[in-house]
Amino acid sequence: MALLRNNNMPKKKTIPSFEDALAELEQLVNRLERGDLSLEASLEAFERGVNLTRLCQKALQEAEQKVQILIEKNGSQVLETFADE
């Protein structure tokens, strides 16, 4: 029995990995630097780039927080659980 998909339901967005987001961001920058996009396409690419930049910044901040947790605490190395918010 096949499941029917409700086309009115919004699609769940998947969050790209840091590496995928960075690669896409690099491609967007290259496209924008070529200067052959229309104004509308340039604005869309810029908006996507801003979103990807924020995603990458968040991933880097989380990685930095994890590293800080692993650094010495009170003179001895202590591993603590990272609480992802």
Order of alpha helices (4+ residues) and beta strands (2+ residues): alpha-alpha
